[in-house]
Each structure stands twice: as C-alpha cells, then as structure tokens.
Amino acid sequence: MNTEETIKNQESISDDNQDTDVKNTQKETENPDIQGGQESDSPSNSESSEDVKEDDNPEVCEEESEKLRSELDEYKDKYLRLMAEFDNYRKRVLKEKSELILNGGEKVISSILPVLDDIERAEESMTTIEDSKSFQEGVSLIFEKLKTILEKNGLKKMDTVGEQFNVDFHEAIAMVPGQPDELRGKVIDSVQTGYLLNDKVLRHAKVAVAE
C-alpha cells in the first residue's frame, strides 16, 4: 500500500508541474515584450547617448555656426545689392519724370517753329506790301499751316454752335432770352473756341446759351 501511494503522489506532482509550465508558456505568449524589454531598450539608449555625444561635440557646433554665418553674410550682401539697385532705379525714374514735365512740349514747339518763321516774314513784308489781298491770302495760309500742325499733335476744335449745352465741354457766360423753343438749352454763339487734346478737354468753350 505504501508503494502505490508513493507512485500516485509522484504522478500528481508531475501533473502539477506540467500545468505550471503550460501557464508560464501562455503568459510568455501573451506578453512577448516581457523577456525582450530590456534587450530592446538597450539599442535606443545607445543611440541617444551617441546623439548627445555628437551634439556636445564642439567641432560640429563650430562648423554649423560657421555655415550659418556664411549664409547670413550672403543674404545680407544680396539685400544690400537689391536696395542699391532699387535706389538707382528710383532716382532714374524721378529724373526722367522731371525731364518729361519740363520738356513735354518740345515736340509741339519744334513743329510750330516753321509757322513762327512765316509770321516773322509776313510782319517784315507788311511795311512794303501794296496788295492787301495777297497779304490776306498769305496770312490765311499761315493759319491753315498752324492748324494742320496742331491737329497732327492731337488738337481738335470743338463744334459748339447748335449743340446742347454740356458742362463737360462748355462754359456758359451768357443766357439769351426770347429764343425759339427748339433752341432752348442749346448753344447759340461761341465767344471763345474750345479745344480737345487727344479727346481730353484742353480748354472749355465759352458760349452763350438760349433760355
């Protein structure tokens, strides 16, 4: 009887050990990081220490600083060059604008000089001329020549008489009462001719308007 009990006890202990091994195997399967945790942490710790060493390396820091200073000097030089170019451009534009304002009428004045020469010759001939008709014709030719030159430069005479009064083109200096109904509000006389320069009002026409 003692022998049989001993055998049973040994079998019971063996079964308990097998159950314990199975449970431990299941825990290891469920938590695979438990065993390898310390091993997986060691490489990252090693890399961190290497990064710290590289960051603390004075030679590396000096190289980075020198590179940044070089880039800063390069950008500063480009900025100064651009500012100098812009300043020169601004001065050139202001100079050209001043010259344009000062000499804007140079082309027109140059084209009128031949007419001025004709007027001088006509004035000289006034003392010796005997035929007034020829003199009148000469003055008419000079006047037409002057009008042609001005028209080529964009000057246009306003046609005002018979037109509806328009404050954009006309300046009323007189209101004439007693006019027919069809003339009311219209220009009936032009006291001073108005002109357009390139379709822009150069001088308003001074007119009389029917009431």
PLY file of the C-alpha trace (Angstrom):
ply
format ascii 1.0
element vertex 211
property float x
property float y
property float z
element edge 210
property int vertex1
property int vertex2
end_header
0.00 0.00 0.00
2.83 2.43 0.70
4.34 1.82 -2.71
1.07 2.58 -4.52
0.56 5.82 -2.59
4.08 6.93 -3.40
3.52 6.35 -7.12
0.25 8.29 -7.04
1.89 11.23 -5.26
4.68 11.36 -7.85
2.14 11.33 -10.70
0.18 14.14 -9.03
3.35 16.28 -8.63
4.27 15.65 -12.28
0.82 16.81 -13.45
1.07 19.97 -11.34
4.46 20.78 -12.84
3.10 20.33 -16.36
0.17 22.69 -15.61
2.59 25.28 -14.26
4.77 25.06 -17.39
1.72 25.44 -19.63
0.57 28.55 -17.72
4.02 30.10 -17.88
4.16 29.42 -21.64
0.80 31.12 -22.12
1.95 34.21 -20.18
5.08 34.47 -22.26
2.97 34.18 -25.44
0.58 36.91 -24.28
3.39 39.27 -23.21
6.29 38.79 -25.64
7.84 42.13 -24.59
8.49 40.99 -21.01
11.59 38.99 -21.88
12.87 41.22 -24.69
12.07 44.52 -23.00
15.46 45.15 -21.57
17.20 43.99 -24.75
15.05 46.30 -26.98
15.74 49.29 -24.75
19.46 48.95 -24.89
19.94 49.96 -28.62
17.83 53.12 -28.25
19.73 54.10 -25.17
22.92 53.60 -27.10
21.69 55.78 -30.00
20.59 58.55 -27.60
23.98 58.57 -26.00
25.62 58.83 -29.44
23.36 61.79 -30.37
24.24 63.53 -27.16
27.88 62.98 -27.85
27.54 64.40 -31.38
25.61 67.44 -30.12
28.15 68.07 -27.44
30.99 67.86 -29.94
32.45 71.42 -30.15
33.83 70.87 -33.65
30.38 70.02 -35.04
28.81 73.05 -33.34
31.53 75.32 -34.69
31.01 74.04 -38.24
27.26 74.66 -38.01
27.82 78.17 -36.65
30.29 78.97 -39.40
27.84 77.72 -42.03
25.03 79.87 -40.62
27.29 82.96 -40.51
28.29 82.39 -44.12
24.65 82.12 -45.24
23.74 85.23 -43.25
26.55 87.24 -44.89
25.42 86.03 -48.32
21.80 87.09 -47.75
22.93 90.42 -46.32
25.05 91.09 -49.40
22.13 90.26 -51.72
19.84 92.54 -49.72
22.27 95.47 -49.92
22.72 94.99 -53.66
18.95 94.93 -54.24
18.49 98.07 -52.15
21.21 99.87 -54.14
19.67 98.81 -57.47
16.21 99.93 -56.37
17.55 103.30 -55.19
19.27 103.85 -58.54
16.07 102.90 -60.38
14.01 105.31 -58.26
16.42 108.18 -58.93
16.42 107.43 -62.67
12.62 107.39 -62.83
12.37 110.70 -60.94
14.90 112.27 -63.30
13.06 111.04 -66.40
9.76 112.25 -64.98
11.20 115.71 -64.29
12.63 115.92 -67.79
9.32 114.82 -69.28
7.43 117.51 -67.37
9.99 120.16 -68.27
10.35 119.23 -71.94
6.97 117.60 -72.60
6.04 120.25 -75.18
9.35 120.07 -77.03
7.89 118.13 -79.96
4.95 120.50 -80.40
7.08 123.64 -80.07
9.56 122.30 -82.62
6.76 121.67 -85.10
5.41 125.22 -84.62
8.75 126.92 -85.32
8.20 126.94 -89.13
4.93 128.79 -88.57
6.75 131.30 -86.39
9.22 131.85 -89.24
6.33 132.51 -91.66
4.77 135.04 -89.26
8.10 136.88 -88.98
8.40 137.10 -92.75
4.80 138.33 -93.00
5.49 141.02 -90.43
8.54 142.19 -92.34
6.57 142.41 -95.58
3.76 144.46 -94.03
5.74 147.69 -94.46
6.33 147.22 -98.19
3.21 145.34 -99.29
0.88 147.10 -101.72
-1.62 144.33 -102.46
-3.72 143.71 -99.34
-5.43 140.73 -100.95
-2.14 138.90 -101.37
-1.29 139.67 -97.75
-4.61 138.24 -96.56
-4.03 135.09 -98.56
-0.58 134.74 -97.05
-1.95 135.08 -93.52
-4.65 132.51 -94.28
-2.03 130.06 -95.49
-0.01 130.53 -92.30
-3.12 129.99 -90.17
-4.04 126.78 -92.01
-0.47 125.54 -91.67
-0.59 126.14 -87.93
-3.93 124.34 -87.57
-2.63 121.34 -89.52
0.43 121.04 -87.28
-1.66 121.25 -84.11
-4.19 118.72 -85.39
-1.37 116.26 -86.09
-0.37 116.61 -82.43
-3.86 115.70 -81.21
-5.52 119.12 -81.02
-9.16 119.28 -82.12
-11.51 122.23 -82.30
-14.91 121.93 -80.60
-18.03 122.45 -82.70
-20.35 124.19 -80.25
-23.00 126.27 -82.04
-26.27 124.37 -82.24
-25.13 121.75 -79.76
-26.93 121.02 -76.49
-25.23 122.79 -73.61
-22.88 120.39 -71.78
-20.96 121.43 -68.68
-18.25 118.90 -69.54
-17.33 120.90 -72.65
-18.96 124.32 -72.37
-18.75 127.30 -70.05
-21.86 129.48 -70.19
-21.04 133.17 -69.96
-24.45 134.45 -71.10
-28.06 133.28 -71.11
-30.02 134.74 -74.03
-33.80 135.02 -73.50
-36.54 135.20 -76.12
-35.29 132.32 -78.26
-37.49 129.78 -80.05
-38.47 126.70 -78.10
-36.36 124.41 -80.29
-33.19 126.37 -79.28
-33.75 126.33 -75.54
-30.79 124.85 -73.70
-28.65 124.95 -76.83
-25.53 126.96 -77.66
-26.34 129.84 -79.99
-22.95 131.57 -80.03
-19.33 130.77 -79.26
-17.37 133.60 -77.62
-14.14 131.62 -77.27
-13.33 128.39 -79.09
-12.84 125.27 -77.01
-10.25 122.60 -77.80
-9.70 118.90 -77.14
-6.24 117.35 -76.85
-6.33 113.62 -77.58
-10.08 113.61 -76.76
-9.46 115.31 -73.41
-10.75 118.82 -72.74
-7.85 121.23 -73.05
-9.97 124.34 -72.84
-13.72 124.70 -72.31
-15.63 126.69 -74.92
-17.13 129.95 -73.65
-20.62 130.10 -75.07
-23.97 131.86 -74.99
-26.97 129.63 -74.29
-30.61 130.16 -75.24
-33.11 130.29 -72.39
0 1
1 2
2 3
3 4
4 5
5 6
6 7
7 8
8 9
9 10
10 11
11 12
12 13
13 14
14 15
15 16
16 17
17 18
18 19
19 20
20 21
21 22
22 23
23 24
24 25
25 26
26 27
27 28
28 29
29 30
30 31
31 32
32 33
33 34
34 35
35 36
36 37
37 38
38 39
39 40
40 41
41 42
42 43
43 44
44 45
45 46
46 47
47 48
48 49
49 50
50 51
51 52
52 53
53 54
54 55
55 56
56 57
57 58
58 59
59 60
60 61
61 62
62 63
63 64
64 65
65 66
66 67
67 68
68 69
69 70
70 71
71 72
72 73
73 74
74 75
75 76
76 77
77 78
78 79
79 80
80 81
81 82
82 83
83 84
84 85
85 86
86 87
87 88
88 89
89 90
90 91
91 92
92 93
93 94
94 95
95 96
96 97
97 98
98 99
99 100
100 101
101 102
102 103
103 104
104 105
105 106
106 107
107 108
108 109
109 110
110 111
111 112
112 113
113 114
114 115
115 116
116 117
117 118
118 119
119 120
120 121
121 122
122 123
123 124
124 125
125 126
126 127
127 128
128 129
129 130
130 131
131 132
132 133
133 134
134 135
135 136
136 137
137 138
138 139
139 140
140 141
141 142
142 143
143 144
144 145
145 146
146 147
147 148
148 149
149 150
150 151
151 152
152 153
153 154
154 155
155 156
156 157
157 158
158 159
159 160
160 161
161 162
162 163
163 164
164 165
165 166
166 167
167 168
168 169
169 170
170 171
171 172
172 173
173 174
174 175
175 176
176 177
177 178
178 179
179 180
180 181
181 182
182 183
183 184
184 185
185 186
186 187
187 188
188 189
189 190
190 191
191 192
192 193
193 194
194 195
195 196
196 197
197 198
198 199
199 200
200 201
201 202
202 203
203 204
204 205
205 206
206 207
207 208
208 209
209 210
